[in-house]
Amino acid sequence: MLLSLRIENFALIDSLDLDFGPSLNVFTGETGAGKSIILDAIDAVLGGKVDRRSIRTGAARAILEATFELDKASASWLGEQEIEPIDGNLAVCSREINASSGALRTRSRLNGILVNRQLMEQLRDRLVEITAQGQTVHLGQETLQREWLDLYGGKNLTEARSTIGIAWLGASTAKTALKRRRQSEQQRLQRLDLLEYQVRELGEANIEDGDELEQLEQESIRLTHIVELQQQSYRVHQALYQNEGDTASAADLLSKAEVILSDMAVYDLQLQPILEMVSDALAQATEASRQINSYGEQLEADPERLEEVEERIRELKQICRKYGPLKEAIAYYNSIQNELNELLEGGESMEALELAYQTALEQLKDACGYLTTLRREVALKLETHLITELKPLAMEKVQFQVAISPCTPTATGADQIAFCFSPNPGEPLQPLGAIASGGEMSRFLLAIKACFSQIDGAGTLIFDEIDAGVSGRVASAIAKKLYQLSDKHQVLCVTHQPLIAAMADFHFRVNKQTIEAEPSIGESAANSEPGERTVVRVAALNSEQRREELAQLASGRSAHEAIAFAESLLVEAAGLRQTQFAKP
């Protein structure tokens, strides 16, 4: 329940503090007086949309604050958000709207704690339900009618809808997998042909060693220069050990040096290390000459091996041109072998995907069938309940039916829902949006709200000119229905009907006033004279003031007859409250 509302610099309101009562609260005033601004402020403080026009001209910021009394469920929910209710059952919602540096910024707090807009909107759904006159335009939308029917069905329908959502997701996923498989089959076959060719080509090339090409090129060079290597190895052997001619070999020279150093070392032991080095050099030269001689003797021309090596080099270079360096080609070969195996296996077969889709589709159809059964049962209850609520609203002969027809399964079921309506005897049932007048729409909307208020719903119901387009007996019926709703809910209502205003437990008058003030920056001279500002004022009315206000609503003036009429309205309303609509 909304206990109080504080507004600063919001739209035309400079400063306002309001306290509300627990049952039927009514706002009256001339057209354009600013009554809807009060409701807009309640909407905004609970996360509703705002813009620059929300801030009073000349002000830098607007501040809104609403205090709500929570029921046990809402208090428990608030605790789950790690925000403790004040005094165990109060929620203070505030919102600051700033316009500076060319940007609009807002900050919301709940019991002093900064919260995001999403959390405020969740709390809003638990605290208030706002019904504006423009909503009657949407009554004919089948989507909204389906949501109302499911909401009326309660927990069972909600759970069935959740089951369908899961089943629909499963069917959609299976269908997508099957569709992709069908679309990709041609691509898969093309890829399969390419990979089979590449695997065959690389497999026949027998590439395993990433250094093979480099090694073969070195072998090719050696085989090409075999004669030259033989000649040079012979020359090296001669130079090291066995030279023919007058020139001494390295071994001969080292041998002579060794003899001389041996003689010298007899006299000077310091030469012993040098002698050892020369001896080692002689031994190494002798071994080197032996190995080079053996190397040269083993060398022989091998044209067949040379041709074989060059052919292999050409083959590997062809592979490298296609697949990159040899090491990369080997890595690619390994990867496409795995991919080829996967393609050959094909993952799930087409038949398996078809079966999975059909199974998921059957599950969806079964879930939709169950939901349809529930909806038909709930539709009968809603038809009876809604007609019961409509009859007191001067629609005694009304007919109403929830038409349920099959349609393609979706995440919301396989039912097309249409509210069909006939306000007059002998007239056929037709879609609500096609035949209902504005007044009938208003009454239908009020009856719907009455149906849901008996099931569950927000603690505060707000109606913005729900009486638009009606008068006389119908207005009286709406007044009685609003008062009935206020038995279990706090009701805030903006109205122009004296019959409705007379039923109020708490009556507020809203009007515009012009006050002396400094001209505001940005205020148009066409709209305000210098030194004057327009403000909205709200006053809680006492008994005498209510008679005056009702007389104004009834005739536009406070004439004696109008006052008498207003007095009769109040007496009649008081009688109804004490008898037929008495509250416990």
Secondary structure, 3 states (H helix, E strand, C coil): CEEEEEEEEECCEEEEEEECCCCEEEEECCCCCCHHHHHHHHHHHCCCCCCHHHECCCCCEEEEEEEEECCHHHHHHHHHCCCCCECCCEEEEEEEEEEECCEEEEEEEECCEEECHHHHHHHHHHHEEEEEHHHHHHHHCHHHHHHHHHHHHCHHHHHHHHHHHHHHHHHHHHHHHHHHHHHHHHHHHHHHHHHHHHHHHHHHHCCCCCCHHHHHHHHHHHHHCHHHHHHHHHHHHHHHCCCCCCCCCHHHHHHHHHHHHHHHHHHCHHHHHHHHHHHHHHHHHHHHHHHHHHHHHHCCCCHHHHHHHHHHHHHHHHHHHHHCCHHHHHHHHHHHHHHHHHHHHCCCCHHHHHHHHHHHHHHHHHHHHHHHHHHHHHHHHHHHHHHHHHHHHCCCCCEEEEEEEEEEEECCEEEEEEEEEECCCCCCCEEHHHHCCHHHHHHHHHHHHHHHHCCCCCCEEEEECCCCCCCHHHHHHHHHHHHHHCCCCEEEEECCCHHHHCCCCEEEEEEEEEEECCCCCCCCCCCCCCCEEEEEEEEECCHHHHHHHHHHHHHCCCCHHHHHHHHHHHHHHHHHHHCCCCCC
